[in-house]
């Protein structure tokens, strides 16, 4: 059952919100909590059934909102009143959200039901879902393999059937990467289109809250609910509502930009190229070969920004203001980024490396802006390699390369999403659709059209 069909059942009363919640709770109890088979959740919402009953009363009166009983899981770095907002770290393991983040407030206003807080890479530092202080998340679509990160539990909870929708955060691919590995839809919206008030961020100039779902419609619906200007987030901007009725009705006048990429697994490139050729032939879309200068320097540009901004943001975790002292209780990857940020910001460097990275970031924005004068979207693989086995030792450099194809969109501020494209050796592979800033509706239209081929 797709998201639209589920929503119609709930609004018509043929399924109650309470029934919807109970079936998910049973699945979580069976496959996530007991024996930690998936380990997608860190904390559950003890009031979830009461919340569902209140929504059912609103549905009966014809006053329910746009989400009307759909169940939403939330990444553990987004504040939810009364629920553990731990960032999957021992540093904040006993910290409970003291308020609802703006995105949570909007979900509640539209009668979405929060089921619990999902597992993640600690403080969003990671690309595999293995750095959580509460154990790695399993990949429901390929057991034994990493689910991707840092929004590992949010992707896994949707893929495993523990919720209808979920929220994640994307700094350099942290939504699209696990969406690709877990065979779900994952969206990084345009930068500044969603309020980050209530987010414990990794990198303020890159982070964006986004959505997961099993289909494009679900992600578009949830994004349309949470987006918009917020007085509590000065960088947030207004944008027009998404026309969900137009999904999948993208016409023939679409030009797809393709890059001549060299990636480590040629099978992935062949699969995505075949998908592009198939959709373009079926719908009469044009293909245009494009070049984006300096795209091979995306990783090198990204990490100085992340290291410095993360180091700055973690100074409040000193054991007095919030939780425990981060240097004494965090894991290796968190400490690596704190140390890196500390070194880069030392006086002898005078901000040189951080400022150069910011200049390079602006270049990426300009390069993409030029490309989108000639094409409607760019389609590339989401991740350049298949996921490794949980616990397998790989180099830091190889781990960081998981995000090599997703980082450019964060640097440019574009909207982009991952949609399932097929499988290699029975392991999911995602296709990434990238559109210009605030062209999210066009992105969803292209992705929904591609989804029809699956």
C-alpha positions as CSV (number, residue, x, y, z in Angstrom):
1,X,0.0,0.0,0.0
2,X,1.5,3.4,-1.0
3,X,1.3,6.5,1.1
4,X,-1.6,8.1,-0.8
5,X,-3.7,4.9,-0.4
6,X,-2.9,4.7,3.3
7,X,-3.9,8.3,3.8
8,X,-7.3,7.8,2.0
9,X,-8.0,4.8,4.3
10,X,-7.3,6.9,7.4
11,X,-9.3,9.9,6.3
12,X,-12.2,7.7,5.3
13,X,-12.2,5.9,8.7
14,X,-11.7,2.5,7.1
15,X,-8.4,2.3,9.1
16,X,-8.1,4.2,12.4
17,X,-4.9,6.0,13.4
18,X,-4.8,3.7,16.5
19,X,-4.9,0.6,14.3
20,X,-2.1,2.1,12.2
21,X,0.0,2.8,15.2
22,X,-0.6,-0.6,16.8
23,X,0.5,-2.5,13.7
24,X,3.8,-0.5,13.6
25,X,4.3,-1.0,17.4
26,X,3.9,-4.8,16.9
27,X,6.5,-4.7,14.1
28,X,8.9,-2.7,16.2
29,X,8.4,-5.1,19.1
30,X,9.0,-8.1,17.0
31,X,11.9,-7.0,14.8
32,X,13.6,-4.0,16.5
33,X,13.3,-4.0,20.3
34,X,13.3,-7.8,21.0
35,X,16.8,-9.0,20.1
36,X,17.7,-5.7,18.4
37,X,17.4,-7.3,15.0
38,X,17.3,-3.9,13.2
39,X,18.1,-1.5,16.0
40,X,16.4,1.4,14.2
41,X,15.0,3.1,17.4
42,X,16.8,4.5,20.4
43,X,13.6,5.6,22.2
44,X,9.9,5.1,21.7
45,X,7.1,7.6,22.4
46,X,5.1,6.3,25.4
47,X,2.2,8.6,24.5
48,X,1.8,7.4,20.9
49,X,-1.5,5.5,21.4
50,X,-3.0,8.5,23.2
51,X,-1.9,10.7,20.3
52,X,-3.5,8.3,17.8
53,X,-6.8,8.4,19.7
54,X,-6.9,12.2,19.6
55,X,-6.2,12.1,15.9
56,X,-9.0,9.6,15.4
57,X,-11.4,12.0,17.2
58,X,-10.4,14.8,14.8
59,X,-10.9,12.5,11.8
60,X,-14.4,11.6,12.9
61,X,-15.2,15.3,13.1
62,X,-13.7,16.0,9.7
63,X,-11.1,18.3,11.2
64,X,-7.9,16.2,10.7
65,X,-4.8,17.7,9.1
66,X,-2.9,16.7,6.0
67,X,-1.0,13.8,7.7
68,X,-4.2,12.5,9.4
69,X,-2.8,9.6,11.3
70,X,0.3,8.8,9.4
71,X,3.1,7.6,11.7
72,X,6.5,9.5,11.7
73,X,9.8,8.5,13.1
74,X,12.3,11.2,14.1
75,X,16.1,11.3,13.9
76,X,17.6,11.6,17.4
77,X,19.2,15.0,16.8
78,X,15.8,16.8,16.4
79,X,14.2,18.0,19.6
80,X,10.8,16.4,20.5
81,X,9.2,17.5,23.8
82,X,9.6,14.8,26.4
83,X,11.5,12.3,24.2
84,X,15.2,11.5,24.4
85,X,17.2,13.7,22.0
86,X,20.5,11.9,22.5
87,X,22.2,12.3,19.1
88,X,23.0,8.5,19.6
89,X,25.7,9.6,22.1
90,X,26.5,8.8,25.7
91,X,27.1,12.5,26.0
92,X,23.4,13.2,25.8
93,X,22.0,9.8,26.7
94,X,19.9,11.3,29.5
95,X,18.8,14.5,27.7
96,X,15.1,14.9,27.0
97,X,13.8,17.4,24.5
98,X,12.4,20.5,26.4
99,X,10.4,21.7,23.4
100,X,9.3,20.7,19.9
101,X,11.5,21.6,17.0
102,X,9.6,23.7,14.4
103,X,9.3,20.6,12.0
104,X,7.8,18.6,14.9
105,X,5.3,21.3,15.7
106,X,4.2,21.4,12.0
107,X,3.8,17.6,11.9
108,X,1.7,17.6,15.0
109,X,-0.4,20.5,13.7
110,X,-1.2,18.4,10.6
111,X,-2.0,15.3,12.8
112,X,1.1,13.2,12.1
113,X,1.9,10.9,15.0
114,X,5.5,10.7,16.4
115,X,6.3,7.0,17.1
116,X,9.9,7.4,18.4
117,X,13.5,8.6,18.1
118,X,15.7,6.8,15.6
119,X,19.3,5.5,15.8
120,X,22.0,7.4,13.9
121,X,25.7,7.9,13.7
122,X,26.8,9.7,16.8
123,X,26.2,13.4,16.5
124,X,25.6,12.7,12.8
125,X,29.4,12.0,12.4
126,X,29.5,9.0,10.0
127,X,28.4,7.5,6.7
128,X,27.6,4.0,7.7
129,X,25.3,3.9,10.8
130,X,28.0,2.2,12.8
131,X,29.3,5.0,15.1
132,X,26.2,5.1,17.3
133,X,26.9,4.7,21.0
134,X,23.9,2.3,21.1
135,X,25.1,-0.1,18.4
136,X,25.0,-0.2,14.7
137,X,21.7,-0.2,12.7
138,X,21.0,-3.1,10.4
139,X,20.0,-2.7,6.8
140,X,16.5,-4.2,6.4
141,X,17.0,-4.4,2.7
142,X,20.4,-6.2,2.9
143,X,20.9,-7.8,6.3
144,X,24.5,-7.8,7.4
145,X,25.3,-4.7,5.4
146,X,25.5,-1.1,6.6
147,X,22.3,0.9,6.1
148,X,24.3,4.1,5.5
149,X,24.4,7.2,7.6
150,X,24.2,9.3,9.4
151,X,20.4,9.0,9.3
152,X,20.6,5.2,9.5
153,X,17.7,4.5,11.8
154,X,15.3,6.9,10.0
155,X,16.0,5.1,6.7
156,X,15.8,1.6,8.3
157,X,12.6,2.4,10.1
158,X,10.8,3.1,6.8
159,X,12.5,0.2,5.0
160,X,11.6,-2.3,7.8
161,X,7.9,-1.1,7.9
162,X,8.1,0.5,11.4
163,X,6.5,3.8,10.3
164,X,5.0,5.5,7.3
165,X,7.5,8.4,7.1
166,X,10.5,9.6,8.9
167,X,12.7,12.7,9.4
168,X,16.5,12.7,8.9
169,X,19.1,15.4,8.4
170,X,21.5,15.8,5.5
171,X,24.9,17.5,5.8
172,X,26.7,15.8,2.9
173,X,24.5,12.9,2.0
174,X,23.2,11.7,5.3
175,X,19.6,11.2,4.0
176,X,20.3,10.2,0.4
177,X,23.1,7.8,1.3
178,X,21.0,5.5,3.6
179,X,18.0,5.9,1.3
180,X,20.1,4.4,-1.5
181,X,21.4,1.5,0.6
182,X,17.9,0.7,2.2
183,X,15.9,1.1,-1.1
184,X,13.7,3.9,0.1
185,X,13.1,7.5,-1.1
186,X,15.3,10.1,0.8
187,X,15.1,13.9,0.2
188,X,17.5,16.7,0.9
189,X,15.5,19.8,0.2
190,X,16.8,23.2,-1.0
191,X,19.0,24.8,1.7
192,X,17.0,27.2,3.9
193,X,13.6,25.8,2.8
194,X,13.1,24.0,6.1
195,X,13.5,25.5,9.6
196,X,16.4,24.0,11.6
197,X,15.1,25.4,14.9
198,X,15.4,22.5,17.3
199,X,18.1,20.7,15.4
200,X,21.4,19.8,17.0
201,X,23.3,20.4,13.8
202,X,26.6,19.0,12.5
203,X,27.4,21.9,10.2
204,X,25.3,25.0,10.2
205,X,26.2,26.1,6.6
206,X,25.3,22.7,5.1
207,X,22.6,20.9,7.3
208,X,19.1,20.5,6.2
209,X,16.2,18.5,7.7
210,X,14.6,16.2,5.1
211,X,12.3,13.2,4.6
212,X,12.2,9.5,4.1
213,X,9.3,7.4,2.7
214,X,8.7,4.3,0.6
215,X,7.4,6.3,-2.3
216,X,8.0,9.8,-3.8
217,X,4.5,11.0,-2.8
218,X,5.1,10.4,0.9
219,X,8.4,12.3,1.0
220,X,6.8,15.2,-1.0
221,X,3.8,15.4,1.3
222,X,5.9,15.4,4.5
223,X,8.3,18.0,3.0
224,X,5.4,20.2,2.1
225,X,4.2,20.1,5.7
226,X,7.5,21.0,7.3
227,X,8.9,23.6,4.9
228,X,8.6,27.4,5.0
229,X,9.9,30.5,6.7
230,X,10.3,30.4,10.5
231,X,11.0,33.4,12.7
232,X,13.1,31.2,14.9
233,X,15.5,30.4,12.1
234,X,16.9,33.5,10.4
235,X,18.2,31.7,7.3
236,X,14.8,30.0,6.5
237,X,12.9,31.2,3.5
238,X,9.4,31.1,2.2
239,X,8.6,29.1,-0.9
240,X,5.4,28.1,-2.7
241,X,3.5,25.0,-1.7
242,X,4.2,21.8,-3.7
243,X,1.5,20.8,-6.1
244,X,1.3,17.1,-5.2
245,X,-1.4,16.5,-7.9
246,X,1.3,17.1,-10.6
247,X,3.6,14.3,-9.4
248,X,4.3,11.9,-12.2
249,X,2.8,14.2,-14.8
250,X,6.1,15.6,-16.0
251,X,5.9,16.4,-19.7
252,X,8.3,15.8,-22.6
253,X,10.2,19.0,-22.3
254,X,12.7,17.7,-19.9
255,X,16.5,17.9,-20.4
256,X,18.5,15.6,-18.3
257,X,22.1,16.5,-17.5
258,X,24.6,13.6,-17.3
259,X,28.1,13.7,-16.1
260,X,31.0,11.5,-17.3
261,X,31.8,10.2,-13.8
262,X,34.5,7.8,-12.9
263,X,33.3,5.8,-9.9
264,X,34.8,2.8,-8.1
265,X,32.0,0.3,-9.0
266,X,31.3,0.4,-12.8
267,X,28.2,-1.8,-12.3
268,X,26.5,1.1,-10.5
269,X,27.3,3.5,-13.3
270,X,25.9,1.0,-15.9
271,X,22.7,0.5,-13.9
272,X,22.1,4.3,-13.6
273,X,23.0,4.9,-17.3
274,X,20.5,2.2,-18.3
275,X,17.8,3.8,-16.1
276,X,18.4,7.2,-17.6
277,X,18.3,5.8,-21.2
278,X,15.1,3.9,-20.4
279,X,13.2,6.9,-18.9
280,X,14.3,9.3,-21.6
281,X,13.2,7.0,-24.4
282,X,9.9,6.3,-22.8
283,X,9.0,9.9,-22.0
284,X,10.8,11.7,-24.8
285,X,13.2,13.5,-22.6
286,X,16.5,14.8,-23.9
287,X,20.0,13.9,-22.6
288,X,22.7,16.5,-22.5
289,X,26.3,15.7,-21.4
290,X,27.5,18.3,-18.9
291,X,30.6,19.2,-17.1
292,X,30.8,20.6,-13.5
293,X,34.2,22.0,-12.8
294,X,36.0,21.0,-9.6
295,X,33.3,18.4,-8.7
296,X,36.2,16.0,-7.9
297,X,37.2,18.4,-5.1
298,X,33.9,18.2,-3.3
299,X,35.1,16.0,-0.4
300,X,38.2,18.1,0.2
301,X,36.0,21.3,0.3
302,X,33.4,19.8,2.5
303,X,35.4,18.4,5.4
304,X,37.2,21.6,6.5
305,X,33.7,23.3,6.8
306,X,32.3,20.4,8.7
307,X,35.2,20.0,11.1
308,X,35.3,23.7,12.0
309,X,31.6,24.2,12.3
310,X,31.2,21.0,14.3
311,X,34.0,21.9,16.6
312,X,32.4,25.3,17.2
313,X,28.9,23.8,17.8
314,X,30.2,21.2,20.3
315,X,31.7,23.7,22.7
316,X,28.4,23.8,24.7
317,X,28.8,20.1,25.5
318,X,31.3,20.8,28.3
319,X,29.6,18.8,31.1
320,X,28.1,21.9,32.7
321,X,25.5,23.3,30.2
322,X,24.3,20.1,28.4
323,X,25.1,16.5,29.2
324,X,28.6,15.2,29.8
325,X,31.8,16.6,28.5
326,X,32.0,15.5,24.9
327,X,35.8,14.9,24.8
328,X,35.4,12.4,27.6
329,X,32.5,10.4,26.4
330,X,32.2,10.6,22.6
331,X,33.4,8.0,20.1
332,X,36.4,8.0,17.7
333,X,34.8,9.7,14.7
334,X,33.4,12.5,16.8
335,X,36.8,13.1,18.4
336,X,38.5,13.0,15.0
337,X,36.2,15.9,13.8
338,X,36.6,17.9,17.0
339,X,40.4,17.6,16.8
340,X,40.4,18.4,13.1
341,X,38.2,21.5,13.8
342,X,40.4,22.6,16.6
343,X,43.6,22.4,14.6
344,X,42.1,24.2,11.6
345,X,40.8,27.1,13.8
346,X,44.1,27.6,15.7
347,X,45.4,31.2,15.5
348,X,48.4,30.4,13.3
349,X,46.1,29.4,10.5
350,X,44.1,32.6,10.8
351,X,41.0,31.0,9.4
352,X,42.8,30.4,6.1
353,X,41.6,26.9,5.4
354,X,38.0,27.5,6.5
355,X,37.7,30.7,4.4
356,X,39.2,29.0,1.4
357,X,36.6,26.2,1.8
358,X,33.8,28.8,1.9
359,X,35.1,30.3,-1.3
360,X,35.2,26.9,-2.9
361,X,31.6,26.3,-1.7
362,X,30.5,29.5,-3.5
363,X,32.2,28.2,-6.7
364,X,30.1,25.0,-6.5
365,X,27.0,27.1,-6.3
366,X,28.0,29.1,-9.3
367,X,28.9,26.0,-11.3
368,X,25.6,24.4,-10.7
369,X,23.7,27.6,-11.5
370,X,25.4,27.6,-14.9
371,X,24.5,24.0,-15.5
372,X,20.8,24.5,-14.7
373,X,20.5,27.2,-17.4
374,X,20.8,24.3,-19.9
375,X,19.2,21.3,-18.1
376,X,16.2,20.7,-15.9
377,X,17.9,18.2,-13.7
378,X,21.1,16.2,-13.2
379,X,20.9,12.5,-12.7
380,X,23.8,10.5,-11.2
381,X,24.2,7.6,-8.9
382,X,23.6,8.4,-5.2
383,X,26.5,6.4,-3.8
384,X,29.6,5.3,-5.8
385,X,29.9,1.9,-4.1
386,X,27.9,-0.9,-2.5
387,X,27.6,-0.9,1.3
388,X,30.2,-2.9,3.2
389,X,29.5,-5.5,5.9
390,X,28.8,-4.2,9.4
391,X,32.0,-4.2,11.3
392,X,34.3,-4.5,8.3
393,X,37.3,-2.4,8.6
394,X,37.7,0.2,5.8
395,X,39.9,3.3,5.7
396,X,38.7,6.7,6.8
397,X,39.3,7.9,3.2
398,X,37.1,5.2,1.8
399,X,34.4,5.9,4.4
400,X,34.4,9.6,3.4
401,X,34.1,8.7,-0.3
402,X,30.6,7.2,0.3
403,X,29.4,10.8,0.1
404,X,31.5,11.9,-2.9
405,X,28.4,12.2,-5.2
406,X,26.0,13.7,-2.6
407,X,28.2,16.4,-1.1
408,X,28.2,18.7,-4.2
409,X,24.4,19.4,-3.7
410,X,25.0,20.4,-0.1
411,X,27.8,22.7,-1.1
412,X,25.6,24.3,-3.8
413,X,22.4,24.4,-1.7
414,X,20.5,22.5,-4.4
415,X,17.6,20.1,-3.8
416,X,18.3,16.5,-4.5
417,X,16.8,13.1,-3.7
418,X,17.6,9.4,-4.0
419,X,15.0,7.0,-5.5
420,X,15.5,3.3,-5.8
421,X,16.9,2.3,-9.2
422,X,17.4,-1.5,-8.9
423,X,19.8,-4.0,-7.3
424,X,23.3,-5.4,-7.8
425,X,24.0,-8.7,-6.2
426,X,20.6,-8.3,-4.5
427,X,21.8,-5.0,-2.8
428,X,19.8,-1.8,-3.5
429,X,21.2,1.0,-5.6
430,X,19.8,4.5,-5.6
431,X,19.5,7.1,-8.4
432,X,20.0,10.7,-7.5
433,X,17.9,13.5,-9.0
434,X,19.4,17.0,-8.5
435,X,17.5,20.2,-9.4
436,X,18.2,23.9,-9.0
437,X,17.7,25.8,-5.7
438,X,13.9,25.9,-4.8
439,X,13.0,23.7,-7.7
440,X,11.9,20.9,-5.4
441,X,8.6,20.4,-7.2
442,X,10.3,19.8,-10.4
443,X,12.7,17.3,-8.7
444,X,9.7,15.4,-7.3
445,X,8.0,15.4,-10.7
446,X,11.1,13.8,-12.3
447,X,11.6,11.3,-9.5
448,X,7.9,10.3,-9.5
449,X,8.1,9.7,-13.3
450,X,11.3,7.5,-12.8
451,X,9.5,5.7,-9.9
452,X,6.8,4.4,-12.3
453,X,9.5,2.3,-14.1
454,X,10.3,0.4,-10.9
